[in-house]
């Protein structure tokens, strides 16, 4: 079988990450990776690097919409020497109650995604626009949806169910969990070294933690939507529902204003009044709001880890991934500093140096830093589904 090319697309709130992979037999390897950053802002950047790290291009852009980023990517890819594009994989954050398996994109699937928009109004409409744009710029190429919720379909009912009347459970109101592709990538990297009890802490502008037992998800912090769980960049995380009722009664504004408050104005940004970017909070020095935001973030993650240790009846491995998890030694130290009684002890030098293993020799729990490889996981799923469908022959 000849070598084929696969494109993995991973959209964020103002960015579109992509990876071009080459596949042959059972192997998928990276050829190029890049991103369209700052979409809709005055500081847009479009870049691509080869697998060896060499820059292919890096320049400013004025792209205003996610879907328009596809045109820019398509134009750049057509300039590169690589085999015919055989498949495109899309990260889709939420498929609602009926789409929880990675699968080929069909007109019927798009209809189901349209019906699921209310489950993730910040993410699903963007995903739909990206899929349609990709179909326009890459006509005839098989496309696949890789759902962030798929990994969490193993959640037991006691973890998935919310404490609401039965009719809501039947209507699909439940804990879905997200960052599933990140968890899958971590497990793929571990290979045969997957322990019995582990926690993946995916910490970035969006943040969640997942408890994994025997290689499957058994609990996770995000809930019905990616707004729940620990504190995030601009998202509140979990709140006393009475707070929402109080805000509606005293300030009003309706559902749209509430959504804007919880998803765009809260979290690190809302607490600090400075920024949603953890790097800028560190740079703010003694700014009281910035210091409080960092402390509250670390406290919320520490509490989640401690709770999951109880769910798992112990812990063998803690993995930090995501932008903050991989690159912020201060945050990792603050999070783990309160977990010594539960067996988590960092080695200060290894943590400061961002080594792959950062736990101390005396630690009862192995602590690792692992790169987020969602695009690679999307490519692996795309290649598998292509072969299963016979489209790769």
HELIX and SHEET records of a PDB file:
HELIX    1   1 UNK A   66  UNK A   77  1                                  12    
HELIX    2   2 UNK A   96  UNK A   98  5                                   3    
HELIX    3   3 UNK A  107  UNK A  115  1                                   9    
HELIX    4   4 UNK A  117  UNK A  119  5                                   3    
HELIX    5   5 UNK A  124  UNK A  137  1                                  14    
HELIX    6   6 UNK A  150  UNK A  154  5                                   5    
HELIX    7   7 UNK A  157  UNK A  160  1                                   4    
HELIX    8   8 UNK A  166  UNK A  170  1                                   5    
HELIX    9   9 UNK A  180  UNK A  190  1                                  11    
HELIX   10  10 UNK A  191  UNK A  193  5                                   3    
HELIX   11  11 UNK A  241  UNK A  250  1                                  10    
HELIX   12  12 UNK A  254  UNK A  264  1                                  11    
HELIX   13  13 UNK A  267  UNK A  272  1                                   6    
HELIX   14  14 UNK A  278  UNK A  283  1                                   6    
HELIX   15  15 UNK A  288  UNK A  312  1                                  25    
HELIX   16  16 UNK A  322  UNK A  327  1                                   6    
HELIX   17  17 UNK A  329  UNK A  336  1                                   8    
HELIX   18  18 UNK A  340  UNK A  342  5                                   3    
HELIX   19  19 UNK A  348  UNK A  352  1                                   5    
HELIX   20  20 UNK A  374  UNK A  389  1                                  16    
SHEET    1   A 8 UNK A  55  UNK A  61  0                                        
SHEET    2   A 8 UNK A  44  UNK A  50 -1                                        
SHEET    3   A 8 UNK A  27  UNK A  37 -1                                        
SHEET    4   A 8 UNK A  16  UNK A  24 -1                                        
SHEET    5   A 8 UNK A   4  UNK A  11 -1                                        
SHEET    6   A 8 UNK A  85  UNK A  92  1                                        
SHEET    7   A 8 UNK A 142  UNK A 147  1                                        
SHEET    8   A 8 UNK A 103  UNK A 104 -1                                        
SHEET    1   B 5 UNK A 216  UNK A 220  0                                        
SHEET    2   B 5 UNK A 207  UNK A 213 -1                                        
SHEET    3   B 5 UNK A 197  UNK A 203 -1                                        
SHEET    4   B 5 UNK A 317  UNK A 321  1                                        
SHEET    5   B 5 UNK A 366  UNK A 369  1                                        
END                                                                             
